[in-house]
Amino acid sequence: MPLGDNTTQEPQLAGSEAASWIDFSSTENPFGAPDSFIRAIVDATSNGVLSYAPDRAAHAFRNTLSRIWGLPPESFLVGSTPSDMIKAAAQTFEPCSVGVTAPCPTEYVLALSNASHQIRKITLTSSYSTPLAKTLEKQNVQISAAVLANPAFPTSRLLAQNTLVSYLETCDWVVVDERSIELTLGGQSMIPLTRQYKNLIVVQSLNDPFAISGMQVSYCIAHPDTIAEIRRFYDDSSVNMMPEVLAEPLLMEYPKLDGVRGFLYSEIPWMQTMLSLLPGVDIIPAESNYVMSSFRNDGQLSREVSNVKALAKQLEQAGFRIKKLEGMPGLGSSDYFLVAVRTRQQNEALIDTMRQLITTP
């Protein structure tokens, strides 16, 4: 997979007329989109393919997924964003009490609320992992369904298979968001469990693993009977031409993600170690290509970097963008931020800049 510079032009960047930002708020593959994807998109554009209406059922793309996972094409439902797929699943079932781990992305709350479900907070364990379903009684939480993640965002923790099974055996339906499972420390997809559990719906995406967030392609994986039920209420108008365009190169590129995993196997621990050595910064141990951290200035650090908001602003002026987590559901403090793992050169540049900003009087 080719190495890209992953920078975007921001002509309005404060402090300069034009500057190049390195986006550490994006959790995409640090090496960018594969050449075969780019060629396929260019060819489709030059040959006029994008002028035609797409195949809403995404037959070619579902056949590719079928070959990758060894499941029938009827096990897949294609859409655009992961949030669209979660919403499609949520609106299929009668309103009920749905457990959601906290903190979590706002889109989970919106998808469930818009489908008239009642949201119940699942408190994480001391290690920020998802607790077993049987322990929810101690939290006084009663649920009929759950939306979980593997890995979780923003905590970057993987979902244990025995934990998921505990929910599958007690809930009517369970959605597992796996949009970045390929960019983790040895994380394994829960897709094989869909053969055994009809109440499991896994959501995956090409957006993060192949760095194509500007051309959203996501999909649900479940037992064919479950997919058929979701399709009854599904609005497929969000399906564009990209699934058809990328169906063939995806079959070739998917195995190459092993090389990215190999890089992340050493880079994720390096990144969290270097962040933890910065004054005022504490980290949550990461299992995916992003590290959730907190920053607190005890008065002994730079007066210009008094909190996360000030740190993010100073980093923007230096050409780096991090993700502030203020306002995320289930995260009460504004002290938290998230940093994605990029290339080693980019990671070193961020760490050096953060250290200088934090420690400069």
N, C-alpha and C positions, 0 to 999 in steps of 0.2 A: 504494500500500500504506500503510495507516494507521500512524501513529507511536505506539508504545506506550511505557510507562515501564519494562517489563521488570524489575519488582521483585517480590520475594516476601517475605512476612511471616515473620519468625523471632522468635517471642516469647521464646525462650530465649537470645537474643544476649547475650554477656557484656558487662557494663558498663551494661546498661539493661534495663528491664522489657519493653520492646517496641521493635523497631527495624525499619527497612526495609533489606534487603540488596540491593545491586546485584550480580548474579552474573556476574563476569567469567571464571568457570571454564566457563561454558556457551558452546559455539560456534554457537549458533543465530542465525538472522536477527535482527539488532538491532531490527528494527521489529515483531517479534511476528507472531502469526498473522493472516492476512488476514480482513477482516470476513465475506467469503463463506464461509470455512471455519467461522467461529464460528456464523453463521446456520444453516448446514447441520447442524451438530452439535446446536444448540438445537432446530431443527425435528425432527430425527430423534428426539431425546429426548421432546419434547412430543407427538409423533405416535405414540409407542410402537414406533418402528422398531427400537430397540435391544433390544426384548424378543424379537425373532426370531433364530433361528440364522443366522449369516452364510453367504454363498456362499463356500465354501472355495476355489473356483477363481477367485473375484474377476473374473468375466466383464466386468462394467461397467468396473472399474478397468483391466483389461488392454486393453480397447477404447480407453479414453482414452489410455493410454500408446502404443498402436499409432498413434493419430492424431498424437500429439506427435512421435514418432520415425520415423514412416513405415516401421515394421516390422510383421510379422504378430503378432496377439495371442499366438500360440504361442511368440513369442520372450521372453515374460515369465513369471516365477514370483513370486508375491506372498507376503510373510510379514510379520513384525513388526519385529524389530530387524536392523540390518546384521550383527551377529554371528551371528544365526540363519541369515541367507542365506549367510554365509561358511562356517558349519558345514555347511549343506546341500550346498554345493559340495564341501567337503573330504571328506565321507563318501561321495560318489559314486564316488570313484576308489580304486584299490588303493593301499595304503600305499607311500610312496616318500619320497625326500629332497626337501623343499620349501624353497626359499629365501625368506627374509623379511628385509626391510630392518630395520636396528636404528639407533635405537630404534623401537619399534612398540607399539601397544596390546596389553595383556595378552590381550584376546579373540582375537587372531590365534593366539597360542601355545596357548590352550585349545582353540580349534576344531580346530587341526591335531593336537595331542597326543591329543585325545579320539577322533580318527579314525585313530590309530596311525601318523601320518606322522612322519618324522624331520625336525626343523627344522634348517636350515642358515642361519647368519647371513650376510647380505649387508652388507658395510661400505660406508657412503655415501662419496661423493667429498668432497673438501675443501670444496666448496660445499654439502654436505649433500644433493646430488642422488643419485638412483638410478643406479648405474653400468651400462654396457652389459653384456649377458650374457657377451660374449666376454672381458671383463676378469676374470671370476670365477676363471679358471684361475690368475691371479696371486695371488688370495686363497686358493688351494687349496680352492675351494668347488665341489663337483659336485652339481648338482641336476637333478631331472626335472620339477619344477613350481615355481611361485612365487606368493606372495601379495604384491601391490604396492598402492600407494595413490596417488590423484590427487585432491586433494593428500594428502601424507603427514602423519600425525599422530605426534608433536607438532611436527615440523620445519617444517610449513607450506610444503613445496616441491611444485611441480607435477611430474607425470611427463611426460617428453618422448615424443612418439609414436614416434620412431625407437628410443628405448630400449625401449619396450614391444614393438615389433615384433621386436627382437633376442631377447627372451624367448619370444615366440610362435613364432619360427622354430626354437627349440632345446628348448622344454619341451613336455611332453605336455598340460599345462593351466596356465592362468594366471588368477588372480582379481585384479581391480582394484577396490579400494574407492573409490567416488566419492560417498560420502555427503554431501559438502559442496562438490561441484564448482561449484555455482551461486554460491558465496560466495567467489570467487577473483578474482585480478587477470588476467582474460582467459583463464582456464583453459578448455580444450575437452574435452568428454567423448570417451571412447574407444569409445562405443557403435557408431558407424558401422563400426568394424573387425570387429564381430561378423558382418557379412555375408561377410567374406572368411576369417575365422579361426574355425573351429568350436571351437578350444581356448581361446577367450577368454570369460570370464564377468565381467561388470561388475555391481557391486552399487551401487544407488542407494537413496535414502530421501527421504521427505517431512519427516523429523523436524527436521533442521537448517534447510533452506531455507525451510520454512514454520512453524518454531517450534512443533511439536506433539509434542515428545518424550514427553509424558504419554499420547499416543495413537499408539503406534508403528505406522508403515507403511513397509515397505521392500520391495525387490524385486530379483531377478536378471534380467539381460538377457543373452541368448546366442542362438546359432543354435537354431532350433526343435528340431533333433535333439539338441543338448546339453541344452536345457531338458527334453526328454522323458526323457533319461537321468537327470537330477537328480531329476525328479518320481518316478521309480521308488522312490527311497529317502527321499522327503521326507515328513515329518510336518507336515501342514497344520493341526494343531489350534491353532497360534498365530494363525491368520488370524482377525481380528475383523471387526466390521461397518464399521469406519472406511473401508476401501477403497471400499466401496459408497457410503457417505455422501459421500465427498469426490471421487468420480469426476467428477461434473459441474462443481463449482467449480474443480477442478484444471485443466481445459481452459482456463478463463478466466484463472486466476491465473498459470499458468506463464510466459506472455510478460511479465508484469509484473515478474518477477525482474530484468529488464534495468535497472529503476530502482534496485534494490538494488545491482547491480553498479556502476552509475554512482557511487553514494555510496561504495562500498568502494574504488573506483579512487583516490580521494583520501584516504580515511580510513585505509586500511591503511598507506600510507607515512607519514602524519602520526603514527599511533600508534607505529610502530616508531622513528621519529625522536625522539619525545618520551621514549620509554622509554630509548633509548640515551643521552640527555642526563642521565639520573639517575645520581648518584654510585654506583659499585659495580655498576651494571647493564650487562651486555653482551647484545646481541640476535643472533639468527640472522635474516637477511633473510627476510621473510615474503612469501608469494604467496597466502595465504588469510586469512580473517578471524580469525586468531589468531597471536600472536607468541610464539615460544619464547625465553625469556631466562634468564640466570643472574644471581645476585646473590652478591657476596662482600664482606664487610666487612673492610677492611685494617687496622682499628683506629682509623682516623681518622673513622669515622662514628658514628652513634648507638649507644650501648652497649645500648639496648633492642632494637635490630634487628641481632643478631649474625649471623643466617643466614636462609635462606629460610623455615624453619619459624617463626622469630620474626617475620619480616616478614608472613607470612600471618596470624598470630595478631593482630598489631597492626592489620592491615587489616580483619579481621573485626570487631574492636571498634569500628572506625570506620565499618562498614557496607558493606564490600566483600569479595567472595570471589574469590580467584584459585585456580588449580589448581597444587598442588605436584606435581612429576613424580618425586619420590623413589620408587624401586622399580619404575619402568617398565622393561620388558625392553630390554636393550641400552644403558641409560643408567646408568652406574656412579656418577656423582656425585649428591649430594643438593642441589647448588647451583642446579638448574634449576626454573623455574616457567613457567606459560603464562598469558597474558592474552588474552582474546577482545576483538574490536572491537565496541563498542556504539555508541550515539549520541554525537555530538560533546560534548554537555553531560555525559553520563556519563563519557566518556573523559577530559575535562578534570578532572572531579572526582576520578577515580582518580589521575591523574598528579600533581595538586596535593597529594593526601593522601600519596602515596608519597614525594614530595620532602620534605614536612614530617617524616614519620616517619623517613626515612633520615638527614636532616641535623640534626635536633634533638639537641643534646647530652644 
